Amino acid sequence: MANTKSAEKQNRQAIRHRARNQAITSALRTQVRKLREALTAGDAARTKAELTEAVRAISKAASKGVIHKAQASRRIARLSKAASHTAEPAK
C-alpha cells in the first residue's frame, strides 16, 4: 500500500502503463499468430501481407518500449527468414 502522495500517483501510472503494455503485447502476439497461420497454409500473398502487419506491430511495440529494440530486430529477422523460405518454390 502506498504511503505517500507520490507513491499513490506512481501506482496509478503503473496501472495505466501495464494496461497499455498488455494491449500492445496482445496485438503483437495476434499479428505473429496470424503470420504463422499464413505460413502453415502456404499462401504466399497472405504471408506477405501478414508479415508486413507483424513487422509493423513489432516495430510499434519496440518504439513504445514494450519490448527491447534488439528483441524486435531479432523477431523481425526470424519471421522474415521463415516467410522467405516458404515463399521459395520447392526444389
DSSP file (Angstrom, degrees, kcal/mol; ACC not computed):
  #  RESIDUE AA STRUCTURE BP1 BP2  ACC     N-H-->O    O-->H-N    N-H-->O    O-->H-N    TCO  KAPPA ALPHA  PHI   PSI    X-CA   Y-CA   Z-CA
    1    1 A M              0   0    0      0, 0.0     2,-0.2     0, 0.0     7,-0.1   0.000 360.0 360.0 360.0 137.1    0.0    0.0    0.0
    2    2 A A        -     0   0    0      1,-0.1     3,-0.0     5,-0.1     6,-0.0  -0.458 360.0-172.1 -71.8 137.4    1.3    3.4   -0.9
    3    3 A N        +     0   0    0     -2,-0.2     2,-0.3     0, 0.0    -1,-0.1   0.681  64.8  46.8-102.1 -23.0    2.2    5.7    2.0
    4    4 A T  S  > S-     0   0    0      1,-0.1     4,-2.1     0, 0.0     5,-0.2  -0.757  82.9-113.4-120.6 165.8    2.9    9.0    0.2
    5    5 A K  H  > S+     0   0    0     -2,-0.3     4,-2.2     1,-0.2     5,-0.2   0.893 117.9  50.8 -62.4 -40.8    1.1   11.0   -2.4
    6    6 A S  H  > S+     0   0    0      1,-0.2     4,-2.2     2,-0.2    -1,-0.2   0.860 108.8  51.5 -67.9 -34.2    3.9   10.4   -4.9
    7    7 A A  H  > S+     0   0    0      2,-0.2     4,-2.0     1,-0.2    -1,-0.2   0.878 108.7  51.1 -69.0 -37.3    3.7    6.7   -4.3
    8    8 A E  H  X S+     0   0    0     -4,-2.1     4,-2.0     2,-0.2    -2,-0.2   0.910 110.7  49.1 -64.3 -41.5   -0.1    6.7   -4.9
    9    9 A K  H  X S+     0   0    0     -4,-2.2     4,-2.6     1,-0.2    -2,-0.2   0.914 109.2  52.2 -63.7 -42.5    0.5    8.6   -8.2
   10   10 A Q  H  X S+     0   0    0     -4,-2.2     4,-2.5     1,-0.2    -1,-0.2   0.876 107.6  52.4 -62.7 -36.8    3.1    6.1   -9.3
   11   11 A N  H  X S+     0   0    0     -4,-2.0     4,-1.9     2,-0.2    -1,-0.2   0.908 109.4  49.0 -64.0 -41.6    0.7    3.3   -8.6
   12   12 A R  H  X S+     0   0    0     -4,-2.0     4,-1.9     1,-0.2    -2,-0.2   0.922 112.8  47.7 -63.0 -43.2   -1.9    4.9  -10.8
   13   13 A Q  H  X S+     0   0    0     -4,-2.6     4,-3.0     1,-0.2     5,-0.2   0.901 108.8  54.1 -64.2 -40.8    0.6    5.4  -13.6
   14   14 A A  H  X S+     0   0    0     -4,-2.5     4,-2.6     1,-0.2    -1,-0.2   0.879 106.8  51.9 -62.3 -37.8    1.8    1.8  -13.3
   15   15 A I  H  X S+     0   0    0     -4,-1.9     4,-1.9     2,-0.2    -1,-0.2   0.921 112.6  45.1 -64.4 -43.6   -1.8    0.6  -13.7
   16   16 A R  H  X S+     0   0    0     -4,-1.9     4,-2.2     2,-0.2    -2,-0.2   0.923 114.7  48.0 -65.6 -44.5   -2.2    2.7  -16.9
   17   17 A H  H  X S+     0   0    0     -4,-3.0     4,-2.9     1,-0.2     5,-0.2   0.905 110.3  51.8 -63.3 -41.7    1.2    1.7  -18.3
   18   18 A R  H  X S+     0   0    0     -4,-2.6     4,-2.5    -5,-0.2    -1,-0.2   0.904 109.8  49.4 -62.2 -41.7    0.5   -2.0  -17.6
   19   19 A A  H  X S+     0   0    0     -4,-1.9     4,-2.0     2,-0.2    -1,-0.2   0.914 112.9  46.8 -64.5 -42.8   -2.8   -1.8  -19.4
   20   20 A R  H  X S+     0   0    0     -4,-2.2     4,-2.3     2,-0.2    -2,-0.2   0.932 113.1  48.8 -63.6 -45.9   -1.2   -0.1  -22.4
   21   21 A N  H  X S+     0   0    0     -4,-2.9     4,-2.6     1,-0.2    -2,-0.2   0.888 110.7  50.6 -63.2 -39.6    1.7   -2.6  -22.5
   22   22 A Q  H  X S+     0   0    0     -4,-2.5     4,-2.4    -5,-0.2    -1,-0.2   0.891 110.3  50.0 -65.6 -38.9   -0.7   -5.6  -22.3
   23   23 A A  H  X S+     0   0    0     -4,-2.0     4,-2.2     2,-0.2    -2,-0.2   0.922 113.5  44.7 -65.5 -44.2   -2.8   -4.2  -25.2
   24   24 A I  H  X S+     0   0    0     -4,-2.3     4,-2.2     2,-0.2    -2,-0.2   0.907 114.4  49.3 -66.6 -41.9    0.3   -3.7  -27.4
   25   25 A T  H  X S+     0   0    0     -4,-2.6     4,-2.5    -5,-0.2    -2,-0.2   0.895 110.7  50.5 -64.3 -40.5    1.7   -7.1  -26.5
   26   26 A S  H  X S+     0   0    0     -4,-2.4     4,-2.2     2,-0.2    -2,-0.2   0.921 111.1  47.8 -63.8 -44.7   -1.6   -8.8  -27.2
   27   27 A A  H  X S+     0   0    0     -4,-2.2     4,-2.2     1,-0.2    -1,-0.2   0.887 111.7  51.9 -62.4 -39.2   -1.9   -7.1  -30.6
   28   28 A L  H  X S+     0   0    0     -4,-2.2     4,-2.2     2,-0.2    -2,-0.2   0.936 110.5  46.4 -62.7 -48.1    1.7   -8.1  -31.3
   29   29 A R  H  X S+     0   0    0     -4,-2.5     4,-2.5     1,-0.2    -1,-0.2   0.874 110.6  53.8 -63.9 -37.6    1.1  -11.8  -30.5
   30   30 A T  H  X S+     0   0    0     -4,-2.2     4,-2.4     2,-0.2    -1,-0.2   0.925 109.6  47.3 -63.1 -44.6   -2.1  -11.8  -32.5
   31   31 A Q  H  X S+     0   0    0     -4,-2.2     4,-2.1     1,-0.2    23,-0.2   0.902 112.6  48.7 -64.6 -41.1   -0.3  -10.5  -35.6
   32   32 A V  H  X S+     0   0    0     -4,-2.2     4,-2.4     2,-0.2    -1,-0.2   0.900 110.8  51.3 -65.9 -39.8    2.5  -13.0  -35.2
   33   33 A R  H  X S+     0   0    0     -4,-2.5     4,-2.2     2,-0.2    -2,-0.2   0.916 109.1  50.5 -62.2 -43.2    0.0  -15.8  -34.8
   34   34 A K  H  X S+     0   0    0     -4,-2.4     4,-2.1     1,-0.2    -1,-0.2   0.887 110.4  50.4 -62.0 -38.8   -1.8  -14.7  -38.0
   35   35 A L  H  X S+     0   0    0     -4,-2.1     4,-2.4    15,-0.2    -2,-0.2   0.928 109.6  49.6 -64.3 -44.9    1.6  -14.7  -39.8
   36   36 A R  H  X S+     0   0    0     -4,-2.4     4,-2.2     1,-0.2    -2,-0.2   0.859 109.7  52.0 -64.2 -34.7    2.4  -18.2  -38.6
   37   37 A E  H  X S+     0   0    0     -4,-2.2     4,-2.2     2,-0.2    -1,-0.2   0.902 109.9  48.9 -66.0 -40.7   -1.1  -19.5  -39.7
   38   38 A A  H  X>S+     0   0    0     -4,-2.1     4,-1.4     2,-0.2     5,-1.2   0.885 110.4  51.6 -65.5 -38.3   -0.5  -18.0  -43.2
   39   39 A L  H  <5S+     0   0    0     -4,-2.4    -2,-0.2     1,-0.2    -1,-0.2   0.919 110.5  48.4 -62.5 -43.5    3.0  -19.7  -43.3
   40   40 A T  H  <5S+     0   0    0     -4,-2.2    -2,-0.2     1,-0.2    -1,-0.2   0.884 110.1  51.5 -64.4 -39.1    1.4  -23.0  -42.4
   41   41 A A  H  <5S-     0   0    0     -4,-2.2    -1,-0.2    -5,-0.1    -2,-0.2   0.772 104.1-133.7 -70.0 -25.5   -1.3  -22.6  -45.0
   42   42 A G  T  <5 +     0   0    0     -4,-1.4     2,-0.8     1,-0.2    -3,-0.2   0.654  50.9 150.7  81.9  15.3    1.4  -21.9  -47.6
   43   43 A D     >< -     0   0    0     -5,-1.2     4,-2.3     1,-0.2    -1,-0.2  -0.734  28.5-166.7 -84.8 108.2   -0.4  -18.8  -49.1
   44   44 A A  H  > S+     0   0    0     -2,-0.8     4,-2.2     2,-0.2    -1,-0.2   0.899  84.3  47.7 -65.9 -43.0    2.4  -16.6  -50.4
   45   45 A A  H  > S+     0   0    0      1,-0.2     4,-2.0     2,-0.2    -1,-0.2   0.925 115.5  44.8 -65.6 -44.2    0.2  -13.4  -50.9
   46   46 A R  H  > S+     0   0    0      1,-0.2     4,-2.7     2,-0.2     5,-0.2   0.877 111.2  54.7 -66.8 -36.9   -1.4  -13.7  -47.4
   47   47 A T  H  X S+     0   0    0     -4,-2.3     4,-2.5    -9,-0.2    -2,-0.2   0.919 107.9  49.2 -61.5 -43.8    2.0  -14.4  -45.9
   48   48 A K  H  X S+     0   0    0     -4,-2.2     4,-1.9     2,-0.2    -1,-0.2   0.917 113.2  46.4 -62.7 -43.7    3.5  -11.3  -47.4
   49   49 A A  H  X S+     0   0    0     -4,-2.0     4,-1.9     1,-0.2    -2,-0.2   0.912 114.3  47.1 -65.1 -43.1    0.6   -9.2  -46.1
   50   50 A E  H  X S+     0   0    0     -4,-2.7     4,-2.7     1,-0.2   -15,-0.2   0.851 108.6  55.8 -68.8 -33.8    0.7  -10.7  -42.6
   51   51 A L  H  X S+     0   0    0     -4,-2.5     4,-2.8    -5,-0.2     5,-0.2   0.922 106.7  50.7 -62.8 -43.3    4.5  -10.3  -42.5
   52   52 A T  H  X S+     0   0    0     -4,-1.9     4,-2.0     1,-0.2    -2,-0.2   0.926 113.2  45.0 -59.3 -45.5    4.1   -6.5  -43.2
   53   53 A E  H  X S+     0   0    0     -4,-1.9     4,-2.3     2,-0.2    -2,-0.2   0.889 113.2  50.2 -66.9 -39.4    1.5   -6.3  -40.4
   54   54 A A  H  X S+     0   0    0     -4,-2.7     4,-2.6   -23,-0.2    -2,-0.2   0.916 110.5  49.1 -66.3 -42.6    3.6   -8.3  -38.0
   55   55 A V  H  X S+     0   0    0     -4,-2.8     4,-2.6     1,-0.2    -1,-0.2   0.897 111.0  51.4 -62.4 -39.8    6.7   -6.2  -38.6
   56   56 A R  H  X S+     0   0    0     -4,-2.0     4,-2.2    -5,-0.2    -2,-0.2   0.917 111.2  46.8 -62.9 -43.9    4.6   -3.1  -38.1
   57   57 A A  H  X S+     0   0    0     -4,-2.3     4,-2.2     2,-0.2    -2,-0.2   0.898 113.3  48.7 -66.1 -40.8    3.3   -4.4  -34.7
   58   58 A I  H  X S+     0   0    0     -4,-2.6     4,-2.2     2,-0.2    -2,-0.2   0.925 112.4  48.2 -65.8 -44.2    6.8   -5.4  -33.6
   59   59 A S  H  X S+     0   0    0     -4,-2.6     4,-2.4     1,-0.2    -2,-0.2   0.887 111.1  51.0 -63.8 -38.7    8.3   -2.1  -34.5
   60   60 A K  H  X S+     0   0    0     -4,-2.2     4,-1.8     2,-0.2     6,-0.2   0.915 109.3  50.2 -64.7 -42.8    5.5   -0.2  -32.8
   61   61 A A  H  X>S+     0   0    0     -4,-2.2     5,-2.4     1,-0.2     6,-1.0   0.892 112.2  48.1 -63.0 -38.9    6.0   -2.3  -29.6
   62   62 A A  H ><5S+     0   0    0     -4,-2.2     3,-0.8     1,-0.2    -2,-0.2   0.900 110.0  51.1 -68.2 -40.3    9.7   -1.5  -29.7
   63   63 A S  H 3<5S+     0   0    0     -4,-2.4    -1,-0.2     1,-0.3    -2,-0.2   0.820 110.3  49.8 -67.9 -29.1    9.2    2.2  -30.2
   64   64 A K  H 3<5S-     0   0    0     -4,-1.8    -1,-0.3    -5,-0.2    -2,-0.2   0.566 115.9-116.2 -83.5  -8.9    6.8    2.3  -27.3
   65   65 A G  T <<5S+     0   0    0     -3,-0.8    -3,-0.2    -4,-0.5    -2,-0.1   0.626  81.1 123.5  84.9  13.0    9.3    0.5  -25.1
   66   66 A V  S   <S+     0   0    0     -5,-2.4     2,-0.3    -6,-0.2    -4,-0.2   0.901  82.3  18.8 -74.2 -40.6    7.1   -2.6  -24.6
   67   67 A I  S    S-     0   0    0     -6,-1.0    -2,-0.3    -9,-0.2    -1,-0.2  -0.905  97.0 -96.2-123.6 158.7    9.9   -4.8  -26.0
   68   68 A H     >  -     0   0    0     -2,-0.3     4,-2.3     1,-0.1     5,-0.2  -0.405  29.6-122.7 -72.3 147.9   13.6   -4.1  -26.4
   69   69 A K  H  > S+     0   0    0      1,-0.2     4,-2.2     2,-0.2     5,-0.1   0.820 112.8  53.3 -64.1 -30.2   14.7   -2.9  -29.8
   70   70 A A  H  > S+     0   0    0      2,-0.2     4,-2.3     1,-0.2    -1,-0.2   0.885 108.4  49.7 -70.3 -37.8   17.2   -5.8  -30.1
   71   71 A Q  H  > S+     0   0    0      2,-0.2     4,-2.6     1,-0.2    -2,-0.2   0.901 110.5  51.0 -64.8 -40.3   14.4   -8.3  -29.4
   72   72 A A  H  X S+     0   0    0     -4,-2.3     4,-2.6     2,-0.2    -2,-0.2   0.931 110.6  48.3 -62.2 -45.4   12.3   -6.6  -32.0
   73   73 A S  H  X S+     0   0    0     -4,-2.2     4,-2.3     1,-0.2    -2,-0.2   0.909 112.3  49.0 -61.2 -43.0   15.1   -6.8  -34.6
   74   74 A R  H  X S+     0   0    0     -4,-2.3     4,-2.3     2,-0.2    -2,-0.2   0.912 112.1  47.9 -64.3 -43.9   15.6  -10.5  -33.8
   75   75 A R  H  X S+     0   0    0     -4,-2.6     4,-2.6     2,-0.2     5,-0.2   0.923 112.2  49.1 -63.7 -44.6   11.9  -11.3  -34.1
   76   76 A I  H  X S+     0   0    0     -4,-2.6     4,-2.6     1,-0.2     5,-0.2   0.917 111.6  49.8 -61.6 -43.6   11.6   -9.4  -37.4
   77   77 A A  H  X S+     0   0    0     -4,-2.3     4,-2.3    -5,-0.2    -1,-0.2   0.921 112.8  46.0 -61.9 -44.9   14.7  -11.2  -38.8
   78   78 A R  H  X S+     0   0    0     -4,-2.3     4,-2.2     2,-0.2    -2,-0.2   0.900 114.7  46.3 -67.8 -41.2   13.4  -14.7  -37.8
   79   79 A L  H  X S+     0   0    0     -4,-2.6     4,-2.5     2,-0.2    -1,-0.2   0.901 113.0  50.0 -68.2 -39.6    9.9  -14.1  -39.1
   80   80 A S  H  X S+     0   0    0     -4,-2.6     4,-2.4    -5,-0.2    -2,-0.2   0.903 110.9  49.9 -63.9 -41.1   11.2  -12.6  -42.4
   81   81 A K  H  X S+     0   0    0     -4,-2.3     4,-1.9    -5,-0.2    -2,-0.2   0.924 111.5  48.0 -63.3 -44.6   13.5  -15.6  -42.8
   82   82 A A  H  X S+     0   0    0     -4,-2.2     4,-1.5     1,-0.2    -2,-0.2   0.900 112.6  49.3 -63.5 -40.5   10.7  -18.0  -42.2
   83   83 A A  H  X S+     0   0    0     -4,-2.5     4,-1.5     1,-0.2    -1,-0.2   0.878 110.4  50.1 -67.5 -37.6    8.5  -16.1  -44.7
   84   84 A S  H  X S+     0   0    0     -4,-2.4     4,-1.1     1,-0.2    -1,-0.2   0.848 108.1  53.6 -71.1 -32.5   11.2  -16.1  -47.4
   85   85 A H  H  < S+     0   0    0     -4,-1.9    -1,-0.2     1,-0.2    -2,-0.2   0.858 111.4  44.5 -70.2 -34.6   11.8  -19.8  -47.0
   86   86 A T  H  < S+     0   0    0     -4,-1.5    -1,-0.2     1,-0.2    -2,-0.2   0.780 107.8  58.9 -80.7 -24.4    8.1  -20.7  -47.5
   87   87 A A  H  < S+     0   0    0     -4,-1.5    -1,-0.2    -5,-0.2    -2,-0.2   0.778  88.5  90.7 -73.5 -26.0    7.8  -18.3  -50.5
   88   88 A E  S  < S-     0   0    0     -4,-1.1     2,-0.1    -5,-0.1     3,-0.1  -0.420  87.8-109.5 -69.6 143.4   10.5  -20.1  -52.4
   89   89 A P        -     0   0    0      0, 0.0     2,-0.1     0, 0.0    -1,-0.1  -0.431  38.7 -99.1 -70.9 149.9    9.4  -22.9  -54.7
   90   90 A A              0   0    0      1,-0.1    -4,-0.0    -2,-0.1     0, 0.0  -0.448 360.0 360.0 -69.8 139.2   10.2  -26.4  -53.6
   91   91 A K              0   0    0     -2,-0.1    -1,-0.1    -3,-0.1    -3,-0.0   0.426 360.0 360.0 -97.3 360.0   13.3  -27.9  -55.3
